[in-house]
Amino acid sequence: MNITFRWYGKDNDTVTLEHIKQIPGVKGIVWALHQKPVGEVWEKEEIQEEIEYIQSFGFHTDVVESVNVHESIKLGNEDRMIYIEKYKETIRNLSEAGVKVICYNFMPIFDWTRTEMFHPLEDGSTALFYEKAKVDTLDPKDLIRTVTEASDLTLPGWEPEKMDRISELFEAYKTVDEEQLWANLEIFLKEILPVAEACGIKMAIHPDDPPWSIFGLPRIITGESSFEKLISISDSPSNAFTLCTGSMGANPENDMVQVAKKYANRSPFSHIRNVKIFENGDFVETSHHTQDGSINIQGVVEELNKQNYTGYVRPDHGRHIWGEVCRPGYGLYDRALGIMYLLGLWDAYEATKLGENHDSHS
């Protein structure tokens, strides 16, 4: 288990690399060129500048999250090949810089979706919250205001230039159902996977968050059947998954321990976090502690340990605790606590294996 921490850049994050350096066990930074417009080529010089700064603190830069996919590719527009070729060039440039995993998603228009950025919890902290009834009745423009007004910092998937085109995009997606979105993903994958494979890069698709349709938009990476369909498109070793317990696990029908058991070997990158799911379809983000939410984080880590998982792992969204002012879901303190919980579980399972091996040789 290779522990990493997501960071948004020295001018775009309340958390510094000096802070992250003080969290035990963190080996790498999950990074991106967050100021780069979606669809543009990540140039070698700007990649190199970013990774040299990160590596100067002793971290590896093996994982990029995200090289976002342009809406023209998802829609299957006439100009999609222009953006696919740019994507290929970015893959090649990242490979030259030593990147091993690219996390991406194929969610139409919106990235992760929440209705409240700082929902109060009983312990006095706040967290990201999803209210199903509100999403079912809300005007998407109201949701955009809720999200974008929550922070002056960039929010991946909610880029202003995309949000400004929201009416146009909704109109365009009226002709795109799940079947068509799958077809567009297949074209994208069959173009980029040979390049990624030649470069030694794993393309780890992230599950939709939440894993169901919102605002009538198709969502396709929602559970085990989605993973199986993705595998059927291409058996390339570069065709991989991001195992995200909080995104896929927001649907209680997805047993994340079983998903980890079945797909860990195809998931070079894992996001581990917990959510508490309510009967009415709402959910709220909690601490990583298993008992605080609805997802068996303990069981997921145990399964990864059984498989001697060597992939990259990061704590995912955290609560906002101890008065921290930060990007929604991405403060320092609760994610640091999450790392210590994950490491504690891992160390305990390692010790158990050592004890079993010792007993077997006694």
C-alpha positions as CSV (number, residue, x, y, z in Angstrom):
1,M,0.0,0.0,0.0
2,N,1.6,3.2,-1.2
3,I,0.1,6.1,0.7
4,T,-0.5,9.3,-1.2
5,F,-2.2,12.7,-0.6
6,R,-4.1,14.8,-3.1
7,W,-2.7,18.3,-3.5
8,Y,-3.9,21.2,-5.7
9,G,-0.7,23.2,-6.1
10,K,1.2,25.9,-4.1
11,D,-1.1,28.7,-5.3
12,N,-4.3,26.8,-5.2
13,D,-4.4,24.9,-1.8
14,T,-4.7,25.8,1.8
15,V,-2.6,22.8,2.6
16,T,1.2,23.0,1.9
17,L,3.7,20.3,1.1
18,E,5.4,21.2,4.4
19,H,2.2,20.2,6.2
20,I,1.8,16.9,4.3
21,K,5.4,16.0,5.0
22,Q,4.5,15.8,8.7
23,I,1.9,13.1,8.1
24,P,3.5,9.7,8.8
25,G,3.6,7.3,5.9
26,V,2.9,9.6,3.0
27,K,5.1,8.7,0.1
28,G,3.6,10.5,-2.9
29,I,1.5,13.5,-4.0
30,V,-1.5,13.0,-6.3
31,W,-1.3,16.1,-8.4
32,A,-2.5,17.9,-11.6
33,L,-2.1,21.1,-13.5
34,H,-5.3,22.4,-12.1
35,Q,-5.2,25.8,-13.8
36,K,-4.9,24.2,-17.2
37,P,-8.1,24.5,-19.4
38,V,-9.8,21.1,-20.0
39,G,-8.7,19.7,-23.4
40,E,-5.4,21.5,-23.7
41,V,-2.1,19.7,-23.9
42,W,0.0,19.5,-20.7
43,E,3.3,20.8,-22.0
44,K,6.6,19.1,-20.9
45,E,8.0,22.3,-19.3
46,E,5.0,22.9,-17.1
47,I,4.8,19.3,-16.1
48,Q,8.5,19.3,-15.2
49,E,8.2,22.5,-13.1
50,E,5.4,21.0,-11.0
51,I,7.0,17.6,-10.4
52,E,10.4,19.1,-9.5
53,Y,8.8,21.3,-6.8
54,I,6.8,18.3,-5.4
55,Q,9.9,16.0,-5.5
56,S,12.0,18.6,-3.7
57,F,10.0,17.6,-0.6
58,G,10.9,14.0,-1.0
59,F,7.5,12.8,-2.5
60,H,7.0,10.8,-5.7
61,T,4.7,12.1,-8.4
62,D,3.6,8.8,-9.9
63,V,-0.1,9.6,-9.9
64,V,-2.0,12.3,-11.7
65,E,-5.7,13.1,-10.9
66,S,-7.1,14.2,-13.2
67,V,-6.5,14.8,-16.9
68,N,-10.1,15.8,-17.4
69,V,-11.9,14.6,-20.5
70,H,-13.3,17.3,-22.8
71,E,-17.1,17.3,-23.2
72,S,-16.7,17.0,-27.0
73,I,-15.3,13.5,-26.4
74,K,-18.1,12.5,-24.1
75,L,-20.7,13.9,-26.5
76,G,-19.1,12.4,-29.5
77,N,-18.9,15.7,-31.3
78,E,-17.3,16.1,-34.7
79,D,-14.2,17.8,-33.1
80,R,-13.6,15.0,-30.6
81,M,-10.6,13.6,-32.4
82,I,-8.9,17.0,-32.0
83,Y,-9.2,16.6,-28.2
84,I,-8.4,12.9,-28.2
85,E,-5.1,13.6,-30.0
86,K,-4.3,16.3,-27.4
87,Y,-5.1,13.8,-24.7
88,K,-2.6,11.3,-26.3
89,E,0.1,14.0,-26.3
90,T,-0.5,14.7,-22.7
91,I,-0.2,11.0,-21.9
92,R,3.1,10.9,-23.7
93,N,4.4,14.0,-21.9
94,L,3.4,12.7,-18.5
95,S,5.0,9.4,-19.2
96,E,8.3,11.1,-20.0
97,A,8.1,12.7,-16.6
98,G,7.7,9.3,-14.9
99,V,3.9,9.3,-14.3
100,K,2.5,5.7,-13.9
101,V,-1.2,6.3,-13.3
102,I,-3.7,8.7,-14.7
103,C,-7.1,8.9,-12.9
104,Y,-9.9,10.2,-15.1
105,N,-13.7,10.1,-15.2
106,F,-16.4,10.1,-17.9
107,M,-19.2,11.9,-16.0
108,P,-21.3,14.2,-18.2
109,I,-21.0,17.9,-17.3
110,F,-20.8,17.6,-13.5
111,D,-18.0,15.9,-11.6
112,W,-18.8,14.9,-8.0
113,T,-22.2,16.3,-6.9
114,R,-23.2,17.5,-3.4
115,T,-26.0,19.8,-2.3
116,E,-24.2,21.2,0.7
117,M,-20.5,21.8,1.1
118,F,-20.4,22.4,4.9
119,H,-23.2,20.4,6.4
120,P,-23.1,20.5,10.3
121,L,-22.5,17.1,12.0
122,E,-23.3,16.2,15.6
123,D,-19.7,16.5,16.7
124,G,-19.4,20.1,15.6
125,S,-17.5,19.4,12.4
126,T,-19.0,19.9,8.9
127,A,-18.9,17.7,5.8
128,L,-20.1,17.3,2.2
129,F,-23.7,16.3,2.0
130,Y,-26.0,15.0,-0.7
131,E,-29.8,15.5,-0.4
132,K,-31.6,13.4,-2.9
133,A,-34.9,15.2,-2.9
134,K,-33.1,18.5,-3.5
135,V,-31.2,17.1,-6.5
136,D,-34.4,15.6,-7.8
137,T,-36.1,19.1,-7.8
138,L,-33.3,21.6,-8.0
139,D,-32.5,23.7,-11.0
140,P,-28.9,22.7,-12.0
141,K,-28.0,26.4,-12.0
142,D,-28.8,26.6,-8.3
143,L,-26.5,23.7,-7.6
144,I,-23.7,25.4,-9.6
145,R,-24.1,28.4,-7.4
146,T,-24.0,26.3,-4.2
147,V,-20.8,24.6,-5.3
148,T,-18.9,27.4,-6.9
149,E,-19.7,29.9,-4.1
150,A,-18.4,27.6,-1.5
151,S,-14.7,28.3,-2.2
152,D,-12.5,30.7,-4.1
153,L,-10.2,27.8,-5.0
154,T,-10.7,25.7,-8.1
155,L,-13.0,22.7,-7.9
156,P,-12.2,20.0,-10.5
157,G,-15.1,19.2,-12.7
158,W,-16.8,22.6,-11.9
159,E,-14.6,24.7,-14.1
160,P,-16.1,28.2,-14.7
161,E,-15.7,28.0,-18.5
162,K,-17.8,24.8,-18.5
163,M,-20.4,26.1,-16.1
164,D,-20.9,29.2,-18.2
165,R,-22.1,26.8,-21.0
166,I,-24.4,24.8,-18.9
167,S,-27.6,25.5,-20.9
168,E,-25.9,24.6,-24.1
169,L,-24.4,21.4,-22.6
170,F,-27.7,20.2,-21.2
171,E,-29.3,20.7,-24.7
172,A,-26.5,18.7,-26.3
173,Y,-26.8,15.8,-23.9
174,K,-30.5,15.4,-24.7
175,T,-29.4,13.1,-27.5
176,V,-26.9,11.1,-25.4
177,D,-28.3,8.1,-23.4
178,E,-26.2,5.5,-21.5
179,E,-25.8,3.4,-24.6
180,Q,-24.4,6.3,-26.6
181,L,-22.2,7.4,-23.7
182,W,-20.7,3.9,-23.6
183,A,-20.1,4.1,-27.3
184,N,-18.3,7.4,-26.9
185,L,-16.2,6.0,-24.1
186,E,-15.3,3.0,-26.2
187,I,-14.0,5.2,-29.0
188,F,-12.0,7.2,-26.5
189,L,-10.5,4.1,-24.9
190,K,-9.6,2.4,-28.2
191,E,-7.7,5.5,-29.2
192,I,-5.8,6.3,-26.0
193,L,-5.1,2.8,-24.6
194,P,-2.5,1.8,-27.1
195,V,-0.7,5.0,-26.4
196,A,-1.0,4.5,-22.6
197,E,0.2,0.9,-22.9
198,A,3.2,1.9,-24.9
199,C,4.0,4.5,-22.3
200,G,3.6,2.1,-19.3
201,I,0.7,4.2,-17.9
202,K,-2.5,2.8,-16.3
203,M,-5.6,4.7,-17.2
204,A,-7.7,4.3,-14.0
205,I,-11.3,5.4,-14.5
206,H,-13.1,6.9,-11.5
207,P,-16.6,5.8,-10.6
208,D,-19.4,8.3,-11.0
209,D,-20.2,10.2,-7.9
210,P,-22.9,9.6,-7.0
211,P,-23.3,6.3,-8.9
212,W,-26.7,7.1,-10.5
213,S,-28.2,9.5,-12.9
214,I,-28.7,13.1,-11.9
215,F,-30.7,15.8,-13.7
216,G,-31.5,13.2,-16.4
217,L,-27.9,12.9,-17.4
218,P,-26.5,9.4,-18.1
219,R,-24.1,7.9,-15.7
220,I,-22.3,4.6,-16.6
221,I,-19.5,3.8,-14.1
222,T,-21.8,2.8,-11.3
223,G,-21.1,-0.7,-10.1
224,E,-19.6,-4.1,-10.8
225,S,-21.5,-4.5,-14.1
226,S,-19.8,-1.3,-15.3
227,F,-16.4,-2.7,-14.5
228,E,-17.2,-5.8,-16.4
229,K,-18.4,-3.9,-19.4
230,L,-15.2,-1.8,-19.3
231,I,-13.1,-4.9,-19.3
232,S,-15.0,-6.2,-22.3
233,I,-14.1,-3.1,-24.3
234,S,-10.4,-3.8,-23.9
235,D,-8.2,-6.3,-22.0
236,S,-5.3,-3.9,-22.2
237,P,-3.3,-3.8,-18.9
238,S,-3.7,0.0,-19.2
239,N,-7.5,-0.3,-19.0
240,A,-7.9,0.0,-15.2
241,F,-10.1,1.3,-12.4
242,T,-9.8,3.7,-9.5
243,L,-11.3,1.8,-6.5
244,C,-13.3,4.6,-4.8
245,T,-15.2,3.3,-1.7
246,G,-17.1,6.5,-1.1
247,S,-18.3,7.1,-4.7
248,M,-19.4,3.6,-5.6
249,G,-20.3,2.8,-2.0
250,A,-22.9,5.6,-1.9
251,N,-25.2,3.0,-3.4
252,P,-25.7,0.4,-0.7
253,E,-26.2,-2.3,-3.4
254,N,-22.4,-2.0,-4.0
255,D,-20.6,-4.1,-1.5
256,M,-17.2,-2.4,-1.4
257,V,-15.4,-5.3,0.3
258,Q,-16.5,-7.6,-2.5
259,V,-15.6,-5.0,-5.1
260,A,-12.1,-4.7,-3.6
261,K,-11.8,-8.5,-3.5
262,K,-12.7,-8.8,-7.2
263,Y,-11.1,-5.7,-8.7
264,A,-8.1,-4.7,-6.5
265,N,-5.7,-6.4,-9.0
266,R,-7.1,-4.1,-11.8
267,S,-7.1,-1.0,-9.6
268,P,-3.6,0.6,-9.4
269,F,-5.1,3.5,-7.4
270,S,-7.6,3.6,-4.6
271,H,-9.6,6.3,-2.8
272,I,-10.7,5.2,0.6
273,R,-13.3,7.1,2.5
274,N,-16.6,6.6,4.3
275,V,-20.1,7.9,3.9
276,K,-23.2,7.5,6.0
277,I,-26.2,6.5,3.9
278,F,-29.8,7.3,4.9
279,E,-32.9,5.4,3.9
280,N,-34.3,8.3,1.8
281,G,-31.2,8.3,-0.4
282,D,-29.3,11.1,1.2
283,F,-25.7,10.6,2.3
284,V,-23.1,12.5,4.2
285,E,-19.4,12.2,4.4
286,T,-18.0,11.0,7.7
287,S,-14.6,10.3,9.2
288,H,-12.8,7.3,7.7
289,H,-13.6,5.3,10.8
290,T,-15.7,2.2,9.9
291,Q,-18.2,2.7,12.7
292,D,-18.9,6.3,11.7
293,G,-20.4,5.4,8.3
294,S,-22.1,2.8,6.2
295,I,-19.0,1.4,4.4
296,N,-16.9,-1.4,5.8
297,I,-13.5,0.4,5.5
298,Q,-12.0,-2.1,7.9
299,G,-13.0,-4.9,5.5
300,V,-11.8,-3.1,2.4
301,V,-8.3,-2.6,3.9
302,E,-8.3,-6.2,5.1
303,E,-9.0,-7.4,1.6
304,L,-6.3,-5.2,0.1
305,N,-3.9,-6.5,2.7
306,K,-4.8,-10.1,1.9
307,Q,-3.9,-9.4,-1.7
308,N,-0.6,-7.7,-0.7
309,Y,-1.9,-4.6,-2.5
310,T,1.0,-2.4,-3.7
311,G,-1.1,0.2,-5.5
312,Y,-1.4,3.8,-4.6
313,V,-3.9,4.7,-1.9
314,R,-5.1,8.1,-0.7
315,P,-7.6,9.2,1.9
316,D,-10.5,10.8,0.2
317,H,-12.8,13.6,1.2
318,G,-12.5,14.5,4.9
319,R,-14.7,16.5,7.3
320,H,-13.8,20.1,8.1
321,I,-12.6,19.9,11.7
322,W,-10.9,22.0,14.4
323,G,-11.9,25.3,12.7
324,E,-10.0,24.6,9.5
325,V,-10.8,26.9,6.6
326,C,-10.2,24.9,3.4
327,R,-11.5,23.7,0.0
328,P,-14.7,21.7,0.6
329,G,-13.7,18.1,1.5
330,Y,-10.0,18.7,1.1
331,G,-8.6,20.0,4.4
332,L,-5.5,18.7,6.1
333,Y,-6.6,17.5,9.5
334,D,-9.3,14.9,8.8
335,R,-7.5,13.4,5.8
336,A,-4.4,13.1,8.0
337,L,-6.5,11.3,10.6
338,G,-7.8,9.1,7.8
339,I,-4.2,8.1,6.8
340,M,-3.4,7.1,10.4
341,Y,-6.5,5.0,10.6
342,L,-5.7,3.2,7.3
343,L,-2.1,2.7,8.3
344,G,-3.3,1.3,11.7
345,L,-5.5,-1.2,10.0
346,W,-2.9,-2.2,7.6
347,D,-0.2,-2.6,10.3
348,A,-2.6,-4.7,12.4
349,Y,-3.4,-7.0,9.4
350,E,0.4,-7.3,8.7
351,A,1.1,-8.2,12.3
352,T,-1.7,-10.8,12.1
353,K,-0.1,-12.4,9.0
354,L,3.3,-12.4,10.7
355,G,1.8,-14.1,13.7
356,E,0.1,-16.7,11.6
357,N,3.3,-17.4,9.8
358,H,5.2,-17.7,13.0
359,D,2.6,-20.1,14.5
360,S,2.7,-22.3,11.3
361,H,6.5,-22.7,11.7
362,S,6.4,-23.3,15.4
